[in-house]
Amino acid sequence: MRTATLLWMGMLAACTGAAPADPALPDPDTLMFTRLDRDGSGRVTVDEIPDREARAVIAAWDADSSGDLDPSEVATAMSGPPPGLPGKKGKARGKRTRR
Amino acid sequence: MTASACTRAAVVASLAGCAPARSAEPDGLPDIVMVAMDTVRWDRTNLAGYDRDTTPNLAAFAALPGSVVFSKAYTDAAWSQPAYASLFTGQDALTHGVGFRTAELADGQATLTTMLKAAGYETRAWVSGPHLAPITGINRGFDTYDHDLSYKTLGASVQPAVQWLTGTSDRPRFAFIHGYDAHGPYPTPALLSEHFSDQPHDQPQHCRGKYWRCHQTEVTWGRGPPLPDPEQHQLNAAYDAAVAFADHQLGRILYSLQEAGRLDHTLVIVFSDHGEMLGEDGWLGHAHGHSDSVFHVPLVVRLPTASTPGRPAEVDRVVSLSDLLPTVASRLDMSPPAGAEGTPIPELLDPPSPGTPTVHRAASQCCFYVRDGDWTLKGMREETGWRWTLHRGDDQTDRRAEEPERHAALLATLGDWPQQTYNPRAISEKLGTQSAALKEALKSGGYWSGAKEGGQ
């Protein structure tokens, strides 16, 4: 398991450019941006969000109206809130038996 | 003596027993931060070698010098209410009985928090949901208990928690930060919600506003037929995205502590209270079930004295969440609250030592789960009695016939649990009768057991 963790950290370092031996925690906002910026262009674009409403989602956080998201805009989008209940619960299918 | 006087006396006596003789930490009592990533199962983290990048921040924290990863950590119960009761009392699920026989901690029951408060800690929690409502008693000992009945994600607590933890104080601080990020229906920002899916939803499932997504299911928790492949795929992708979002918030907390120069002076415990069944053998959700998916949880601990020689980076011995209270108590030279059954984790003490194998026992609403190394005894309550199976590793072959002594020994660890009478459904209903808001919160989380209302 530890090997898996270290391998993972090595991959992570390769993706983020951090030194593999750096014992410090990486910036989570950088990790998240790297995750979403699939082509490494430095911007998160509509094509990189596999959501039917990706354009509206991008627009919601596109503070500078550039049409895509920069790291600070992604960080804002991923910082929460949100309050509220977990959503409408589905009803049980009539013929499914669940204990 | 009146009942209330008895209660007060018990509280005073239990608190008095918790007073520290001295601090075992070289720099005095450290700040303690417990981050609960609710509903995150072990095998969906990168610590377990999961091939989707769900938990890069947890992996980075685990890789820090001084972090100890517990690869066989198990919860005491399969849903939040009893699991947190075990965490805060150090007792087994059917000892405290919260969620099984009662909706709240016993009067006078001291907790991890009351122990720390008696030792001079400032204590504060950021929590939500019905199972952590003050009525459960989990709030006991907290100076400030920031709670509402919604199912908040960790992100809602990052800023206030970090602000408090990085501010000045002349007292040590204990923070309990909890989030329902990975709890169904897996609310995730739309930027991330389909990240692991190659079959995005045809119709985005809005929740918490236009720019968040949930995975709404048409089936309730429990056991049923296997899910169709597309539904199974979407369920997996939605859960993994929710875990990744929880991990992001964990990263924000820990990174902020690091940047403020506080991380190395803080005892940090990151864990989940239970896992989640995602269709394995027809099971969904949690609270029910008897599999690793619901009992095996991530646990990473980093001590303020991180550089102690000889401390292992990982421990593959079986440990329980109920071991954490005695461990903290032992490290800080405090007496754990009366009735604590967990044992201090020797790999986390000074000097660290290899622990001896322990047997873990846990319960869900239908089932028992006993873990001894690679062996698991599972029990399911059926109309005709208990049905037991014995397994080794991931192999689901029942080995009772070839291992009768092992079967008997593991069964014996349960003591009188199979003979006990309890009714989690009735307890949930009792909790729900406290207020309309509490009932609604239980229903929306899938916990309301009203016979005609679905849920469990």
Interface residues (C-beta under 8 A of the other chain):
Chain A: M1 R2 A4 T5 L6 W8 M9 L12 P23 A24 L25 P26 D27 P28 D29 L31 M32 R35 L36 V44 I49 P50 D51 R52 E53 A54 A56 V57 A60 W61 L69 V74 A77 M78 S79 G80 P81 P82 P83 G84 L85 P86 G87 K88 K89 G90 K91 A92 R93 R96 T97 R98 R99
Chain B: N46 L47 A48 G49 D53 P56 N57 A59 A60 F61 A62 A63 L64 P65 V69 S71 D148 S150 Y151 K152 T153 L154 G155 A156 V158 Y180 H183 G184 P185 P187 P189 A190 L191 L192 S193 E194 H195 S197 D198 P200 H201 D202 Q203 P204 Q205 C207 R208 G209 K210 Y211 W212 R213 C214 Q216 T217 E218 V219 T220 W221 G222 R223 G224 P225 A244 F245 H248 Q249 L250 G251 R252 L254 Y255 Q258 L263 L284 H288 A313 E314 D316 C366 E440 A441 K443 S444 G445 G446 G454 G455 Q456
